[in-house]
């Protein structure tokens, strides 16, 4: 996503910004799956709680980074087209 949004900025490419923005949904799905998996693992084996907690923090950080990339993609799309994602997709 970061590579896509960087390329979209360099080349003023609204389509690529839109692709980076759309990829956030997949990242959110992966995060939700990983979150549930780690919770189940930690609840079954309490010795995994410390490591699982660290992995949850890492996963949340990556998910949040994806949200920031999405914000940047939205700004690039607006800069190039003059339209926000909300207006362009409705």
C-alpha distances in whole Angstrom, upper triangle without the diagonal:
4,5,5,6,8,10,10,12,14,15,16,14,14,13,10,9,10,8,5,8,9,7,8,11,11,10,13,15,14,15,18,19,19,21,23,24,24,27,29,29,30,32,34,34,35,34,31,30,29,27,25,25,23,21,20,20,17,15,16,15,11,11,12,10,7,10,10,7,8,11,10,9,13,14,13,14,18,18,18,20,22,21,19,17,20,22,20,19,23
4,5,5,6,9,10,11,12,14,15,14,15,15,11,10,12,11,8,10,13,11,11,15,14,12,15,18,17,17,20,22,21,22,26,26,26,28,31,30,31,34,36,35,36,35,31,31,30,27,26,26,23,21,21,20,17,16,16,14,11,12,12,9,8,11,9,6,9,11,9,9,13,14,13,15,17,17,18,20,22,21,20,18,21,23,22,22,25
4,6,5,6,8,10,11,12,14,13,14,14,10,10,13,11,9,12,14,12,13,17,16,15,18,20,19,20,23,24,23,25,28,28,28,31,33,33,34,37,38,38,38,37,34,33,32,29,29,28,26,24,24,23,20,19,20,18,15,16,16,13,12,14,13,10,12,14,12,11,15,16,14,15,19,18,18,20,22,22,21,20,23,25,23,23,26
4,5,5,6,9,10,10,11,10,11,10,6,7,9,8,6,9,11,10,12,15,15,14,17,19,19,20,23,24,24,26,28,29,29,32,34,34,35,37,39,39,40,39,35,35,34,32,30,30,28,26,25,25,22,20,21,19,16,16,17,14,12,14,13,9,11,13,11,9,12,14,11,12,16,16,15,17,20,19,18,17,20,22,19,19,23
4,5,5,6,9,10,10,9,9,10,7,5,9,9,6,8,11,11,12,15,16,15,17,20,20,20,23,25,25,26,29,30,30,32,34,35,35,38,40,40,40,40,36,35,34,32,31,30,28,26,25,24,22,20,20,18,16,16,15,12,11,12,11,7,8,10,7,6,10,10,8,10,13,13,13,15,17,17,16,14,18,20,18,18,22
4,5,5,6,9,10,10,12,13,9,9,12,12,10,12,15,14,15,19,19,18,20,23,22,23,26,27,27,28,31,32,32,34,36,36,37,40,42,41,41,41,37,37,35,33,32,31,29,27,27,25,23,22,22,19,17,18,17,14,13,15,13,9,11,12,9,9,12,12,10,12,15,14,14,17,19,19,18,18,21,23,21,22,25
4,5,5,6,8,8,10,11,8,8,12,11,10,13,15,15,17,20,20,19,22,24,24,25,28,29,29,30,33,34,34,36,38,38,39,42,44,44,44,43,40,39,38,35,34,34,32,30,30,28,26,25,25,23,20,20,20,17,16,17,16,12,14,15,12,10,14,14,11,12,15,14,13,16,19,19,19,18,22,23,20,22,25
4,6,5,5,5,7,8,5,5,9,10,9,11,14,14,16,19,19,19,21,24,24,25,27,29,29,31,33,34,34,37,39,39,40,43,44,44,45,45,41,40,39,37,35,35,33,31,30,29,27,25,25,23,21,20,20,17,15,16,15,12,12,13,10,8,11,11,7,9,12,11,10,12,15,16,15,15,19,19,17,18,22
4,6,5,7,8,11,9,8,12,13,11,13,16,17,17,21,22,21,23,26,26,26,29,31,31,32,35,36,36,38,40,41,41,44,46,46,46,45,42,41,40,37,36,35,33,31,31,29,27,26,26,23,21,21,20,17,16,17,15,12,13,13,9,8,11,10,6,9,11,9,9,12,14,16,16,16,19,20,18,20,23
4,6,8,11,13,11,11,14,15,14,16,19,19,20,24,24,23,26,28,28,29,32,33,33,34,37,38,38,40,43,43,43,46,48,48,48,47,43,43,41,39,38,37,35,33,33,31,29,28,28,26,23,24,23,20,19,20,18,15,16,16,13,12,15,13,10,12,15,12,11,15,17,19,19,19,23,23,21,23,27
4,5,9,11,9,10,13,14,14,16,19,19,21,24,24,24,27,29,29,30,33,34,34,36,39,39,39,42,44,44,45,48,49,49,50,49,45,45,44,41,40,40,37,35,35,34,31,30,30,28,25,26,25,22,21,22,20,16,17,18,14,13,15,14,10,12,14,12,10,13,16,18,18,19,22,22,20,22,25
4,6,9,9,9,12,13,13,15,17,19,20,23,24,24,26,28,29,30,32,34,34,35,38,39,39,41,44,44,45,47,49,50,50,50,46,45,44,42,40,40,38,36,35,34,31,30,30,28,25,25,24,22,20,20,18,16,16,16,13,11,12,11,7,8,11,8,6,9,12,14,15,15,19,19,17,19,22
4,6,6,7,9,10,11,13,15,16,18,20,21,22,24,26,27,28,30,32,32,34,36,37,38,40,42,42,43,46,47,48,48,48,44,44,43,41,39,39,37,35,34,33,31,29,29,27,24,24,24,21,19,19,18,15,15,15,13,10,12,12,8,8,11,10,7,9,13,13,14,14,18,18,15,17,20
4,5,5,6,9,10,10,12,14,16,18,20,20,22,24,25,26,28,30,31,32,34,36,36,38,40,41,42,44,46,47,47,48,44,43,42,40,38,38,36,34,33,32,30,28,27,26,24,23,22,20,18,18,17,14,13,13,12,8,9,10,7,5,8,9,6,7,10,10,11,10,14,14,11,13,16
4,5,5,6,9,10,11,13,15,17,18,19,21,22,24,25,27,28,29,31,33,34,35,37,39,40,41,43,45,46,46,46,43,42,42,39,37,37,36,33,32,32,30,27,27,26,23,22,23,21,18,18,18,15,13,15,14,10,11,13,10,8,11,12,10,10,13,13,13,11,15,15,11,12,16
4,5,5,6,9,10,11,13,15,16,17,19,21,21,23,25,26,27,29,31,32,33,35,37,37,39,41,42,43,44,44,40,39,39,36,35,34,33,30,30,29,27,25,25,24,21,20,20,18,15,16,16,12,12,14,12,9,11,12,10,9,13,13,11,12,15,15,15,13,16,17,14,15,19
4,5,5,6,9,10,11,14,15,16,18,20,21,21,24,25,26,27,30,31,32,34,36,36,37,40,41,42,42,43,39,38,37,35,33,33,31,29,28,27,25,23,23,21,19,18,18,16,13,13,13,10,8,10,8,5,7,9,7,6,10,11,10,11,13,13,12,10,14,15,13,13,17
4,5,5,6,9,10,12,14,15,16,18,20,21,22,24,25,27,29,30,31,33,35,36,37,39,41,41,42,42,39,38,38,36,33,33,32,29,28,28,26,23,23,22,20,18,18,17,14,14,14,11,9,11,11,7,8,10,9,7,10,12,11,11,14,12,11,8,11,13,10,10,14
4,5,5,6,9,11,11,13,15,16,17,19,21,22,23,25,27,28,29,31,33,33,35,37,38,39,40,40,37,36,36,33,31,31,30,27,26,26,24,22,22,21,18,17,18,16,13,14,15,11,10,13,12,9,11,13,12,10,14,16,14,15,17,16,14,12,15,16,13,13,16
4,5,5,7,10,11,11,13,15,16,17,19,21,21,23,25,26,27,29,31,31,33,35,36,37,38,38,34,33,33,31,29,28,27,24,23,23,21,19,19,18,15,14,14,12,9,10,11,8,7,10,9,7,9,12,11,10,14,15,15,16,18,16,15,12,15,17,15,15,18
4,5,6,8,10,10,12,14,15,16,18,20,21,22,24,26,26,28,30,31,32,34,36,37,37,38,34,33,33,31,29,28,27,25,23,23,21,19,18,17,15,13,13,12,9,9,10,8,5,8,9,6,7,10,10,10,12,14,15,15,16,14,12,9,12,14,13,12,15
4,5,6,8,10,11,12,14,15,17,18,20,21,23,24,26,27,29,30,31,33,35,36,37,37,34,33,33,31,28,28,28,25,23,24,22,19,19,19,16,14,15,14,11,11,13,11,8,11,13,10,10,14,14,12,15,18,17,17,19,16,14,10,13,15,13,11,14
4,5,5,7,9,10,11,13,15,16,17,19,21,21,23,25,26,27,29,31,32,33,34,34,31,30,30,28,25,26,25,22,21,21,19,16,16,16,13,11,13,12,9,10,12,10,9,12,13,11,13,16,15,15,18,20,19,20,22,19,17,14,16,19,17,15,18
4,5,5,6,9,10,10,12,14,15,16,18,20,21,22,24,26,27,28,30,31,32,32,29,28,28,26,23,23,22,20,18,18,17,14,13,14,11,8,10,10,6,7,10,9,7,10,12,10,12,15,15,15,18,20,20,20,22,20,17,14,15,18,17,15,18
4,5,5,6,9,10,11,12,14,15,17,18,20,21,23,24,26,27,29,30,31,32,28,28,28,26,23,23,23,20,18,19,18,15,14,16,13,10,12,13,10,10,13,12,10,13,15,14,14,18,18,17,20,22,23,22,24,21,18,14,15,19,17,15,17
4,5,5,6,9,10,11,12,14,16,17,18,20,21,23,24,26,27,29,30,30,27,26,27,25,22,22,22,19,17,19,17,14,14,16,13,10,13,14,10,12,15,13,12,16,17,15,17,20,20,20,22,25,24,25,26,24,21,18,19,22,20,18,21
4,5,5,6,9,10,11,12,14,15,16,18,20,21,22,24,26,27,27,28,24,24,24,22,19,19,19,16,14,15,13,10,11,12,9,7,10,10,7,9,12,11,11,14,16,15,16,19,20,20,22,24,25,25,27,24,22,18,20,23,22,20,23
4,5,5,6,9,10,10,12,14,15,16,18,20,21,23,25,26,26,27,24,23,23,21,18,18,18,16,13,15,14,10,10,12,10,7,9,11,9,9,13,13,12,14,17,16,17,20,21,21,23,25,26,26,27,25,21,18,19,23,22,20,22
4,5,5,6,9,10,11,12,14,16,17,18,20,21,23,24,25,27,23,22,24,22,18,19,19,16,14,16,16,12,12,15,13,10,13,15,12,13,16,16,15,18,20,19,20,23,24,23,26,28,29,29,30,27,24,21,21,25,24,21,23
4,6,5,6,8,10,10,12,14,15,16,18,20,21,22,23,24,20,20,21,19,16,17,17,13,12,14,13,9,11,13,11,9,13,14,12,14,17,16,16,19,21,20,21,25,25,25,27,30,30,30,32,29,26,23,24,27,26,24,26
4,5,5,6,9,10,10,12,14,15,16,18,20,21,21,22,19,18,19,17,14,14,14,11,9,11,10,7,7,10,9,7,10,12,11,12,15,16,15,18,20,20,21,24,25,25,27,29,30,31,32,29,26,23,24,28,27,25,27
4,6,5,6,9,10,11,12,14,15,17,19,20,21,22,19,18,19,18,14,15,16,13,10,13,13,10,10,13,12,10,13,15,14,14,18,18,18,20,23,22,23,26,27,27,29,31,32,32,33,30,27,24,24,28,28,25,27
4,5,5,6,9,10,11,12,14,16,17,18,20,21,18,17,19,17,14,15,16,13,11,14,14,11,12,15,14,12,15,17,16,17,20,21,20,23,25,24,26,29,30,29,32,34,34,35,36,33,30,27,27,31,30,27,29
4,5,5,6,8,10,10,12,14,15,16,17,18,15,14,16,14,10,12,13,9,8,11,11,8,10,13,12,11,14,16,15,17,20,20,20,23,25,25,26,29,30,30,32,34,35,36,37,34,31,28,29,32,32,29,31
4,5,5,6,9,10,11,12,14,15,16,17,14,13,14,13,9,10,12,9,7,10,11,8,9,12,12,11,14,16,16,17,20,21,21,23,25,25,27,29,31,31,33,35,36,36,37,35,31,28,29,32,32,30,31
4,6,5,6,9,10,11,12,14,15,17,14,13,16,15,11,12,14,12,10,13,14,12,13,16,16,14,17,20,19,20,23,24,24,26,28,28,29,32,33,33,35,38,38,39,39,37,33,30,30,34,34,31,32
4,5,5,6,9,10,11,12,14,15,12,12,15,13,10,12,14,11,10,14,14,12,14,17,17,16,19,21,20,22,25,25,25,28,30,30,31,34,35,35,37,39,40,40,41,39,36,32,33,36,36,33,35
4,5,5,6,8,10,10,11,12,9,9,11,10,6,8,10,8,7,11,12,10,12,15,15,15,18,20,20,21,24,25,25,28,30,30,31,34,35,35,38,39,40,41,42,40,36,33,34,38,37,35,37
4,5,5,6,9,10,10,13,10,9,12,11,8,9,12,11,9,12,14,13,13,17,18,17,19,22,22,23,25,27,27,29,31,32,33,35,37,37,39,41,42,42,43,41,37,34,34,38,38,35,37
4,6,5,6,9,10,13,10,10,14,13,10,12,15,13,12,16,17,16,17,20,20,20,22,25,24,25,28,29,29,32,34,34,35,38,39,39,41,43,44,45,46,43,39,37,37,40,40,37,39
4,5,5,6,8,10,7,8,12,11,8,11,13,12,12,15,16,15,17,20,20,20,23,25,25,26,29,30,30,33,35,35,36,39,40,40,42,44,45,46,47,44,41,38,39,42,42,39,41
4,5,5,5,8,5,5,9,9,6,9,12,11,11,14,16,15,17,19,20,20,22,25,25,26,29,30,31,33,35,35,37,39,40,41,43,45,46,47,47,45,42,39,39,43,43,40,42
4,6,6,9,8,8,12,13,10,12,15,15,14,17,19,18,19,22,23,23,25,27,28,28,31,33,33,35,37,38,39,41,43,43,45,47,48,49,49,47,43,40,40,44,44,41,43
4,6,9,9,10,13,14,12,14,17,16,16,19,21,20,22,25,25,25,27,30,30,31,34,35,35,37,39,40,41,44,45,45,47,49,50,51,52,49,46,43,43,46,46,43,45
4,5,6,8,11,11,10,13,15,15,16,19,20,20,22,24,25,25,27,29,30,31,34,35,36,38,40,40,42,44,45,46,48,50,51,52,52,50,47,44,44,48,48,45,47
4,5,5,9,10,10,11,14,15,15,17,19,20,21,23,25,25,27,29,30,31,33,35,36,37,39,40,42,44,45,46,48,49,51,52,52,50,47,44,44,48,48,46,47
4,6,7,8,9,11,13,14,15,17,19,20,21,23,24,25,27,29,30,32,33,35,36,38,39,40,42,44,45,46,48,50,51,52,53,51,47,45,46,49,49,47,49
4,6,6,6,8,10,10,12,14,15,16,18,20,21,22,24,25,27,28,30,31,32,34,36,37,39,41,42,43,45,46,47,48,49,47,44,41,42,46,45,43,45
4,6,5,6,9,10,10,12,14,15,16,18,20,20,22,24,25,26,28,30,31,33,34,36,37,39,40,41,43,45,46,47,48,46,42,40,40,44,44,42,44
4,5,5,6,9,10,11,13,14,16,17,19,20,21,23,25,26,27,29,31,32,33,35,37,38,39,41,43,44,45,47,47,46,42,40,41,44,44,42,44
4,5,5,6,9,10,11,12,14,15,17,18,20,21,23,24,26,27,29,30,32,33,35,37,38,39,41,42,43,45,46,44,41,38,39,43,43,41,43
4,5,5,6,9,10,10,12,14,15,16,18,20,21,22,24,26,27,29,30,31,33,35,36,37,39,41,42,43,44,42,38,36,37,40,40,38,40
4,5,5,6,9,10,11,12,14,15,16,18,20,21,23,24,26,27,29,30,32,33,35,36,38,39,41,42,42,40,37,35,36,39,39,37,39
4,5,5,6,9,10,11,13,14,15,17,19,20,21,23,24,26,27,29,30,32,33,35,36,38,39,41,41,40,36,34,35,39,39,37,39
4,5,5,6,8,10,11,12,14,15,17,18,20,21,23,24,26,27,29,30,31,33,35,36,37,39,39,38,35,32,33,37,36,35,37
4,5,5,6,8,10,10,12,14,15,16,18,20,21,23,24,25,27,29,30,31,33,35,36,37,38,36,32,30,31,35,34,32,35
4,5,5,6,9,10,10,12,14,15,16,18,20,21,23,24,26,27,29,30,32,33,35,36,36,35,31,29,30,34,34,33,35
4,5,5,6,9,10,11,12,14,15,17,18,20,21,23,25,26,27,29,30,32,33,34,35,34,31,29,30,34,33,32,34
4,5,5,6,9,10,11,13,14,15,17,19,20,21,23,25,26,27,29,30,31,33,34,32,29,26,27,31,30,29,31
4,5,5,6,8,10,10,12,14,15,17,19,20,21,23,24,26,27,29,30,31,32,30,27,25,25,29,29,27,30
4,5,5,6,9,10,11,12,14,15,17,18,20,21,23,24,26,27,29,30,31,29,26,24,26,29,29,28,30
4,5,5,6,9,10,10,12,14,15,16,18,20,21,22,24,26,27,28,29,28,25,23,24,28,27,26,29
4,5,5,6,9,10,11,13,14,15,17,19,20,21,23,24,26,27,28,26,22,20,22,25,25,23,26
4,5,5,6,9,10,11,13,14,15,17,19,20,21,23,25,26,26,24,21,19,21,24,24,23,25
4,5,5,6,9,10,11,12,14,15,17,18,20,21,23,24,25,24,21,19,21,24,24,23,26
4,5,5,6,9,10,10,12,14,15,16,18,20,21,22,23,22,19,16,18,22,21,20,23
4,5,5,6,9,10,11,13,14,15,17,18,20,21,21,20,16,15,16,19,19,18,21
4,5,5,6,9,10,11,12,14,15,17,19,20,20,19,16,15,17,20,20,20,22
4,5,5,6,9,10,10,12,14,15,16,18,19,18,15,14,17,19,19,18,22
4,5,5,6,9,10,10,12,14,15,16,17,15,12,11,13,16,15,15,18
4,5,5,6,9,10,11,12,14,15,15,14,11,10,13,15,15,16,18
4,5,5,6,9,10,10,12,14,15,14,12,12,15,17,16,17,20
4,5,5,6,9,10,11,12,13,12,10,9,13,15,13,14,17
4,5,5,6,9,10,11,11,9,7,6,9,11,11,12,15
4,5,5,6,9,10,10,10,8,9,12,13,13,15,17
4,5,5,6,8,9,10,9,10,14,14,13,15,18
4,5,5,6,7,7,7,7,11,11,9,12,15
4,6,5,5,5,5,7,10,10,10,12,15
4,6,6,8,9,11,14,14,13,16,18
4,6,8,10,12,15,14,12,15,18
4,5,8,10,13,11,9,13,15
4,7,10,12,10,10,13,15
4,7,8,6,6,10,11
4,5,5,6,9,10
4,5,5,6,8
4,6,6,6
4,6,5
4,6
4
